[in-house]
Amino acid sequence: MKAIAWMRRGLSHRKFKRRNRSLGGDIVLVLILGSFGAFSLFPLLYTVTSAFKPFSEIFIFPPKLTVDNPTLDNFFDLGTIVEDFAVPLSRYIFNTLTITGLGTFGTVMLGAMAAFPIAKYQFPGSKVMSSLIVYALMFSTSVTAIPNYLIMSSLHIIDTYWAVILPAVGGTLGLYLMKNFMVQVPDEMLEAAKIDGASEFGIFFRIVMPLCKPAWITLIILSFQQMWGTTGGIFIYSEELKPLSYVLSQLVSGGISRTGVASAVSLIMILVPISVFVVSQSNVIETMATSGIKG
């Protein structure tokens, strides 16, 4: 198809320009960014080291990043405590993976497919709809909690996975993010694809989505982090449907004696989101830098 060939030529011949900066300026910039980076890494490193600290080292003040006597007792204690639960740990993991996978996929696909006609087609009420999307971003989850609960209750899906997934999928962040990126796609490229005989779904999946790669990768990261950390809130009451974050909240409520176990669970909980971010960050940075599309 001519449109796809045009897209590939445009991406392959894109050049980067670097601002002229002195060596001293580069050194100062690296030092500043390094200082902020080290400061940002402190909570993460402290969480990692705390998971391997014995109980006597956890409450040392000021807190230390190093571990004098590393141990795996916190993880062994976690296994002992989990054995006493009425629901096995594997069930909590399965619930979290199900909610996170379906919620992330639904957020990206629904946001992208809804944003496409709003961004590239003019129809009665399109401008009003775009304004409503922006206004909806101002409402926090605490404000929409009661309306969401009433809607989920009327649909008779309280105490199911869908009661957590649907409110997240119906959020406007993904729609807003995808719309702003799709507006940048040249209309001439879509017209050329239509002349070549491409269908609307073909244009969407083969042209628009590849060009909006920075948007949906970023949306995957944001949605994954949100869904991975959910506890089920007021929507899930059955112990068999609770996610893994619920286990963490239960362990923390056990008092000071379970601080080490809570640190071990925190480490387990952050490993997956960090892994997703590390794998995706290069694509996000690269595509953000090359997302300036000119018609």
Buried (B, 14 or more C-beta within 10 A) or exposed (E): BEBBEBBEEBEEEEEEEEEEEEEEEEEEEEEEEEEEEEEEEEEEEBBBBBBBBBBEBBEEEEEEEEBEEEBEBBBEBBEEBBEEEEBEBEBBBBBBBBBBEBBBBBBBBBBBBBBBBBBBEEEEEEEEBBEEBEEBEEEEEEEBBEEBBEBBEEEEBBBBBBBBBBBBBBBBBBBBBBBEBBEBBBEEBBEBBEEBEBEBEBBBBBBBBBBBBBBBBBBBBBBBBBBBBBBBBBBBEEEEBBBBBBBBEBBBEEEEEBBBBBBBBBBBBBEBBEEBEEEBEEEBEEBBEEBEBEE
